[in-house]
Amino acid sequence: MFPHDGKNSANPGIEAHWENGGFGTGYPVIDKDGPEIYADLLNHAAGRAGVGGQGAGEA
């Protein structure tokens, strides 16, 4: 995810670690999958665009 405000998030909501080596040499194991992050990301994007509230062109 690369929203317009410059933030970025690779694999949002996922926490993982690597087994049998480091990044790229072992394999990833997912420790946590937090799908609730997608609602937060959508709300953040909508807020930055001025959707559903005060934004560009609204008083």
C-alpha positions in Angstrom: 0.0 0.0 0.0 1.3 3.4 -1.0 -1.3 6.1 -0.3 -0.9 9.6 -1.7 0.3 11.0 1.7 3.6 9.2 1.4 3.0 6.4 4.0 3.6 2.9 2.9 2.8 -0.5 4.3 4.0 -3.9 2.9 1.6 -6.7 3.7 -0.6 -4.5 6.0 -2.0 -6.4 9.0 0.5 -9.2 8.7 3.2 -9.9 11.3 5.7 -12.6 10.4 9.1 -14.0 11.2 11.6 -16.1 9.1 12.4 -19.8 9.8 15.7 -21.5 8.8 17.5 -18.3 7.8 16.9 -14.6 7.3 14.8 -12.7 4.8 15.1 -14.4 1.4 17.0 -17.4 2.6 14.5 -19.1 4.9 10.7 -19.1 4.7 8.2 -16.7 6.2 5.8 -17.9 9.0 2.8 -15.7 9.6 2.3 -14.9 13.3 -0.6 -12.6 13.1 -3.2 -11.7 10.4 -5.1 -8.5 11.3 -7.8 -7.9 8.6 -9.1 -5.0 10.6 -6.3 -2.9 9.2 -8.1 -2.6 5.8 -11.0 -0.6 7.3 -8.4 1.7 8.8 -6.6 2.1 5.5 -9.8 2.8 3.6 -11.0 5.3 6.2 -7.5 7.0 6.0 -7.7 7.1 2.2 -11.2 8.5 2.2 -10.3 11.1 4.7 -7.3 12.3 2.7 -9.5 12.5 -0.4 -12.2 14.5 1.4 -14.8 11.8 1.0 -17.6 11.7 3.6 -16.4 14.8 5.5 -14.8 18.1 5.2 -12.3 18.0 2.3 -11.4 19.8 -0.8 -14.2 22.1 -1.9 -16.3 21.8 1.3 -16.7 24.5 3.9 
